[in-house]
Amino acid sequence: MNKKKYHFIAIGGVGMSGLAKYLLENGCEVSGSDVCESKYVKQVRELGGKVYIGHSKTNVPEDCIVIASTAIRDTNPEIIRAKELGLKIYHRSDLLAEISREGKFFLGYSGTHGKTTTSGLSSYILEKSGQKPSYVVGGIIPELDTNANCQDGRFFIAELDESDGTIVKYSPNICVINNLEADHLDFYKKGLDSILETFEKFISKLPDTSIVLVNNDCQASKGLKSHKTMTFGLDDSGADYYASNIEYKEDCTTFDVYYKGEFLTDIKIILKGRHNVYNSLSVFASLHQAGIDIDLIKPHFATFTGMGRRFQKVGEFDGIAIYDDYAHHPTEIKATLSAASGFKNKHIIAVFQPHRYSRLKNLWDEFLNAFDNVDKVIVTDVYAASEDAIEGINSQNFVKDLSNKLSIPCQYIPGDMFEVAKQIFPSLKKGDLLIGLGAGSINMLGKELIKLSKEVVNAGQ
């Protein structure tokens, strides 16, 4: 791409930082701003990007393209300055779409759930099999320690976000639609119907040579029928690709892959849960359709440990295991807690940070039904994600309803993650498995608990 100058507003987000890193690796000049330091900010700086902490009109170069996400409001001083200067302001999806049109074979991964895991798994497998892929995904791939890379191989992989309708801007050669259900109802006013309309528009705009792999076991996604669609599913679902003879073991899951009724290969994964069989099967199907040798990719399914913040173990002390997960939708929470219940003789504590007032309001009853596989639920304050509060929609009221529904302890703990950790720590016991759930600052909980455990050890010395 042309070696332009770019300025990112909120460069510290996982998606925005990935795009910034990709541009830096491609020789572009990049600056940006965010409200605080983070590992993503650090990685951008290490590649040569200039990052300011705090938003200010003085941060914006006079000769750049400004990149912003949906969360950035028109009142942001850097947006105001960019307009004063007459600069081009691109949504981050515009930049990703531009990158994807640079001549590589484009593999896109989408759906309400699993798009970060599938795009990360695909990137990992192609990297490990020597394909030198380029990619921009929505999470850190632990073994590669990055969320983006610009290389000279044939493939470009990206996570395609549907949350704001911008998925229609992309034109992948192969796209996975893992599942679809109601979410982002602040944008999709008619719920699932609006989401399906967006995906139908997306598919209709794709070239006839594109292939769309849809989950045949998901009632919504399997309705997206077109001459461009193929299907995947479990057992005898009638899908083009299906997984059979699935065995969930203590340390791994194995299954056989069939295509058009013919056995192709067996796959081993160390990811837990039924949802990760779907994730792995869909990635296999996409790479098989891309014409990659099965023997090249098969071994690497078994070494992928999962994406950062996807059922990620962040520490252990005194026989207490601490996990972190990005799950912020009821279906994701159910899947994660179902996987956690596979641990034997563990007392499972779910710490849930609701993400956005609008999501909590629109999916209130679904969230109430998401915590069946745990022994205790703790709910923290809502992570607003730039939204204004909604009267009556808060964690206190949610815990009241949850307590009436469940026969297990349910507790509301207010404050930041340091305060939450201080309240939780004294009650933790050997055999507890605590898992933080949410897309906001809940990822800091494990770090705070581990810090407190070290302070106790040091105090006793």
C-alpha positions in Angstrom: 0.0 0.0 0.0 1.1 3.6 -0.4 3.4 4.7 2.4 1.0 7.3 3.9 0.9 8.9 7.4 -1.9 7.7 9.8 -3.1 8.9 13.1 -5.3 6.6 15.3 -7.7 7.9 17.9 -7.8 5.2 20.7 -4.8 3.3 19.3 -4.6 1.1 22.4 -7.6 -1.1 21.5 -6.8 -4.6 20.4 -8.3 -4.0 16.9 -6.9 -0.5 16.4 -3.4 -1.5 17.6 -3.4 -4.4 15.2 -4.0 -2.1 12.3 -1.4 0.3 13.5 1.2 -2.4 13.8 0.4 -3.8 10.4 0.9 -0.3 8.9 4.2 0.2 10.7 5.5 -3.2 9.5 4.5 -2.0 6.0 6.7 1.1 6.3 4.0 3.6 7.0 4.3 6.5 9.5 1.9 6.0 12.5 0.9 8.1 15.4 -2.0 7.8 17.8 -3.5 8.5 21.2 -5.2 6.7 24.0 -6.4 7.4 27.5 -3.9 5.1 29.3 -0.8 3.0 28.8 -1.2 -0.7 27.9 0.6 -3.6 26.4 -0.9 -2.7 23.0 0.4 0.8 23.2 3.9 -0.5 24.2 3.9 -2.9 21.2 3.0 0.0 18.8 5.8 2.1 20.3 8.3 -0.8 19.9 7.6 -0.8 16.2 8.2 2.9 15.8 4.8 4.4 16.4 4.4 7.7 18.3 1.6 7.4 21.0 0.3 10.2 23.2 -1.6 9.5 26.4 -4.7 11.6 26.5 -6.7 13.0 23.7 -5.7 16.5 22.5 -6.1 18.5 19.3 -2.3 19.1 19.3 -1.8 15.3 18.8 -3.1 15.4 15.3 -0.5 15.9 12.5 -1.6 18.3 9.8 -1.0 15.9 6.9 -2.4 12.5 7.9 -5.3 10.2 7.5 -7.2 9.9 10.8 -8.5 6.4 11.8 -11.3 6.2 14.4 -13.7 3.5 15.6 -17.4 3.6 16.2 -16.8 4.3 19.9 -15.2 7.7 19.1 -17.7 10.5 19.4 -17.9 13.7 17.3 -17.0 15.7 20.5 -13.6 14.1 20.7 -11.0 17.0 20.4 -8.9 15.1 17.8 -12.0 14.5 15.6 -12.8 18.2 15.9 -9.2 19.1 14.9 -9.2 16.7 12.0 -12.3 18.3 10.6 -10.8 21.8 11.1 -7.8 20.7 9.1 -10.0 19.0 6.4 -8.3 15.6 6.9 -9.7 12.4 5.7 -11.4 10.5 8.6 -11.7 6.7 8.1 -13.5 4.2 10.2 -11.2 1.4 11.1 -13.2 -0.9 8.9 -12.3 1.3 5.9 -8.6 0.8 6.6 -9.0 -2.9 7.1 -11.0 -3.2 3.8 -8.2 -1.2 2.0 -5.5 -3.5 3.4 -7.5 -6.6 2.4 -7.7 -5.5 -1.3 -3.9 -5.6 -1.8 -3.8 -8.7 -3.8 -3.5 -11.5 -1.2 -5.9 -14.4 -0.8 -8.3 -13.1 1.8 -9.6 -15.4 4.6 -12.3 -13.7 6.8 -13.8 -15.0 10.0 -17.1 -13.7 11.3 -20.1 -14.5 13.4 -21.6 -13.5 16.8 -19.2 -15.8 18.6 -15.8 -17.3 17.9 -14.4 -14.9 15.3 -11.3 -14.0 17.3 -10.5 -17.6 18.0 -11.0 -18.8 14.4 -9.1 -15.9 12.9 -6.3 -16.4 15.5 -6.2 -20.2 14.9 -6.1 -19.8 11.2 -3.2 -17.2 11.5 -1.4 -19.5 13.9 -1.7 -22.6 11.7 -0.6 -20.8 8.5 2.3 -19.2 10.4 3.5 -22.6 11.9 3.1 -24.4 8.6 5.5 -21.9 6.9 3.0 -19.9 4.8 4.2 -16.5 6.1 0.6 -15.1 6.3 -0.4 -11.5 7.0 -3.1 -11.0 9.5 -5.0 -8.6 11.7 -7.1 -10.3 14.5 -8.9 -9.2 17.6 -6.7 -10.8 20.2 -3.1 -11.7 21.1 -2.1 -15.1 19.7 -0.1 -16.4 22.7 2.5 -18.4 20.8 3.2 -15.6 18.4 2.7 -12.8 21.0 1.0 -10.5 18.5 -2.4 -9.6 17.0 -1.1 -8.5 13.6 1.7 -9.2 11.1 2.6 -8.1 7.6 4.5 -10.7 5.7 5.1 -11.7 2.0 3.1 -14.9 1.9 0.0 -15.6 -0.2 -2.7 -15.2 2.5 -4.3 -12.3 4.5 -6.4 -13.3 7.5 -8.8 -10.9 9.3 -11.5 -11.0 12.0 -14.6 -9.4 10.4 -16.6 -7.5 13.0 -20.4 -7.3 12.5 -21.2 -5.1 15.5 -21.8 -1.9 13.5 -22.8 -3.3 10.1 -19.4 -2.6 8.5 -18.9 -6.2 7.5 -20.5 -5.3 4.2 -17.3 -3.4 3.2 -15.2 -6.6 2.9 -14.8 -9.0 0.1 -13.0 -12.1 1.3 -12.2 -15.1 -1.0 -13.3 -17.4 1.8 -15.4 -16.3 4.7 -16.5 -18.3 7.8 -19.8 -17.4 9.5 -19.6 -19.3 12.7 -23.0 -18.5 14.2 -25.5 -15.6 14.4 -27.8 -14.5 17.2 -29.1 -11.3 18.7 -26.4 -8.9 19.9 -25.3 -5.3 19.5 -29.0 -4.4 19.7 -28.1 -0.7 20.2 -27.2 -0.8 16.4 -29.4 -3.7 15.2 -32.8 -2.2 16.1 -34.8 -5.2 14.8 -32.6 -7.7 16.5 -31.7 -10.9 14.7 -33.7 -9.9 11.6 -31.4 -6.8 11.2 -28.3 -8.9 11.6 -29.5 -11.4 9.0 -30.3 -8.6 6.6 -26.7 -7.3 7.0 -25.2 -10.7 6.3 -27.5 -11.3 3.3 -26.3 -8.0 1.9 -22.7 -9.0 2.7 -23.0 -12.3 0.8 -24.8 -10.8 -2.1 -22.0 -8.3 -2.7 -19.3 -11.0 -2.8 -17.9 -12.1 -6.1 -19.3 -15.4 -7.5 -15.9 -17.0 -6.9 -16.0 -16.4 -3.1 -16.9 -19.2 -0.8 -18.9 -18.6 2.4 -18.8 -21.4 5.1 -21.8 -21.3 7.4 -22.6 -23.2 10.6 -25.3 -25.7 9.6 -26.2 -26.3 13.3 -27.1 -22.7 13.9 -30.7 -22.0 12.9 -30.0 -18.4 11.9 -26.7 -18.8 9.9 -27.8 -21.9 8.0 -30.6 -19.9 6.5 -28.1 -17.8 4.6 -28.4 -19.9 1.4 -26.6 -18.9 -1.7 -24.6 -20.6 -4.5 -21.6 -19.2 -2.7 -22.4 -21.0 0.6 -21.1 -24.3 2.0 -21.8 -25.7 5.4 -20.1 -27.2 8.4 -21.5 -28.9 11.5 -21.3 -31.8 13.9 -22.0 -35.5 13.3 -24.8 -36.2 10.8 -26.0 -32.7 10.4 -26.1 -32.9 6.6 -23.3 -30.4 6.3 -20.6 -30.4 3.6 -17.9 -30.6 6.3 -18.8 -32.4 9.6 -17.0 -33.6 12.7 -17.8 -37.1 13.9 -16.6 -39.5 16.6 -16.0 -36.5 19.0 -14.2 -37.5 22.2 -13.9 -34.9 25.0 -10.9 -36.0 27.1 -9.3 -34.5 30.2 -6.4 -33.0 28.3 -7.7 -32.8 24.7 -10.6 -33.3 22.3 -10.4 -35.4 19.2 -12.7 -35.8 16.2 -12.8 -37.1 12.6 -13.4 -34.7 9.7 -15.6 -35.7 6.8 -16.2 -33.8 3.6 -19.1 -34.7 1.3 -19.5 -37.9 3.3 -15.8 -39.0 2.8 -13.3 -39.2 5.7 -10.6 -36.6 5.4 -8.5 -36.8 8.5 -8.6 -36.9 12.3 -8.0 -33.7 14.4 -6.7 -33.2 17.9 -7.2 -29.9 19.8 -6.3 -28.9 23.4 -9.0 -26.3 23.5 -11.9 -27.1 25.7 -15.6 -27.2 25.0 -18.0 -28.1 22.2 -17.8 -24.6 20.7 -14.1 -25.1 20.0 -14.9 -28.2 17.9 -17.0 -25.8 15.7 -14.2 -23.2 15.8 -11.5 -25.8 14.7 -13.7 -27.5 12.1 -14.6 -24.2 10.5 -10.9 -23.2 10.3 -10.0 -26.6 8.8 -12.8 -26.2 6.2 -11.6 -22.8 5.2 -8.0 -23.8 4.8 -9.0 -27.0 2.9 -11.1 -24.9 0.6 -8.1 -22.6 0.1 -6.2 -25.6 -1.2 -3.7 -26.0 1.5 -2.2 -29.5 2.1 -3.9 -31.2 5.0 -0.7 -32.8 6.2 0.9 -29.4 6.5 -1.8 -27.9 8.7 -3.0 -30.9 10.8 -0.2 -31.0 13.4 -0.7 -27.4 14.4 -4.3 -27.8 15.6 -2.9 -29.8 18.5 -0.5 -27.1 19.6 -2.8 -24.0 19.6 -3.4 -23.0 23.3 -6.1 -20.5 22.5 -6.3 -16.7 22.1 -5.5 -14.3 24.9 -8.5 -13.8 27.1 -10.3 -16.9 25.8 -10.4 -19.2 28.8 -6.9 -18.2 29.5 -5.2 -19.3 32.7 -3.5 -16.2 34.2 -2.2 -17.6 37.4 -2.4 -20.0 40.3 -1.5 -19.8 44.0 -2.3 -21.9 47.1 -4.2 -24.4 44.9 -6.5 -21.6 43.6 -6.6 -21.3 39.7 -7.4 -18.0 38.1 -8.8 -17.7 34.6 -9.8 -14.9 32.3 -12.3 -14.9 29.5 -13.6 -12.2 27.1 -17.1 -13.7 27.2 -19.6 -10.8 27.3 -22.7 -12.3 25.7 -24.9 -14.9 27.4 -24.1 -17.7 24.8 -20.4 -17.1 25.2 -20.7 -17.2 29.0 -22.6 -20.5 28.9 -20.0 -22.0 26.6 -17.1 -20.9 28.8 -18.7 -22.1 32.0 -19.6 -25.4 30.4 -15.9 -25.9 29.5 -14.9 -24.9 33.1 -17.3 -27.5 34.5 -15.1 -30.1 32.9 -12.6 -29.6 35.6 -13.1 -32.2 38.3 -13.4 -31.4 42.0 -13.2 -27.6 41.5 -15.4 -25.0 43.2 -16.1 -22.6 40.3 -16.6 -18.9 41.0 -17.7 -16.7 38.1 -16.9 -13.0 38.3 -19.0 -11.2 35.7 -18.5 -7.6 34.6 -21.5 -6.6 32.4 -20.3 -4.9 29.2 -22.4 -1.9 28.1 -25.7 -0.9 29.6 -27.5 -1.5 26.3 -26.4 -5.1 26.1 -27.3 -5.8 29.8 -30.8 -4.2 29.2 -31.5 -6.0 25.9 -30.3 -9.4 27.0 -31.2 -9.2 30.7 -33.2 -12.5 30.9 -30.6 -14.3 28.8 -27.8 -13.3 31.2 -29.9 -14.5 34.1 -29.9 -18.0 32.5 -26.2 -18.1 31.7 -24.7 -19.1 35.1 -25.9 -22.7 35.6 -22.5 -24.4 35.7 -21.0 -22.5 38.7 -20.9 -22.6 42.5 -20.9 -18.8 43.1 -21.5 -15.7 41.0 -20.0 -12.3 41.7 -21.1 -9.3 39.6 -19.1 -6.1 39.3 -20.1 -2.7 38.1 -21.1 -2.3 34.5 -18.3 -1.4 32.1 -19.9 1.4 30.2 -17.7 1.4 27.0 -18.5 5.1 26.4 -22.3 4.5 26.9 -24.5 6.6 29.2 -26.1 4.8 32.1 -29.7 3.6 31.7 -32.1 4.0 34.6 -32.7 0.8 36.5 -30.1 -1.2 34.4 -27.3 -1.8 36.9 -25.4 -4.6 38.6 -27.3 -4.3 41.9 -30.7 -5.0 40.3 -29.2 -7.7 38.2 -27.8 -9.5 41.3 -31.2 -9.2 42.9 -32.9 -11.0 40.0 -30.0 -13.5 39.8 -30.3 -14.4 43.5 -34.0 -15.0 43.0 -33.3 -17.4 40.2 -30.3 -19.3 41.4 -29.8 -21.3 44.6 -26.1 -20.5 44.8 -24.5 -17.4 46.4 -24.7 -14.3 44.2 -22.9 -11.1 45.3 -22.5 -7.6 44.0 -19.1 -6.0 44.5 -18.7 -2.3 43.4 -15.5 -0.4 42.6 -12.5 -0.9 40.4 -10.8 -4.2 39.9 -8.3 -3.5 42.7 -11.3 -3.0 45.1 -13.0 -6.1 43.7 -9.9 -8.2 44.2 -9.5 -7.0 47.8 -13.1 -8.1 48.6 -12.7 -11.5 46.9 -9.2 -12.5 48.0 -9.9 -13.4 51.7 -12.6 -15.9 50.8 -10.6 -17.9 48.2 -9.7 -21.5 49.2 -7.7 -24.3 47.8 -9.7 -26.0 45.0 -11.3 -22.8 43.8 -11.4 -22.0 40.1 -12.1 -18.3 39.6 -12.9 -17.1 36.1 -13.4 -13.4 35.2 -15.9 -12.9 32.4 -16.3 -9.7 30.3 -14.9 -7.5 27.6 -13.9 -4.5 29.8 -11.4 -4.1 32.7 -12.2 -7.5 34.2 -8.9 -8.7 32.6 -7.1 -6.8 35.5 -8.8 -8.9 38.2 -6.4 -11.9 37.9 -3.4 -9.6 38.0 -4.7 -7.9 41.2 -5.4 -11.2 42.9 -2.0 -12.6 42.1 -0.4 -9.4 43.4 -2.3 -9.7 46.6 -1.2 -13.4 47.0 2.5 -12.3 46.6 2.0 -9.5 49.2 0.7 -12.1 51.7 3.7 -14.4 51.0 6.1 -11.5 51.5 4.4 -10.4 54.7 4.9 -13.9 56.1 8.6 -14.0 55.4 
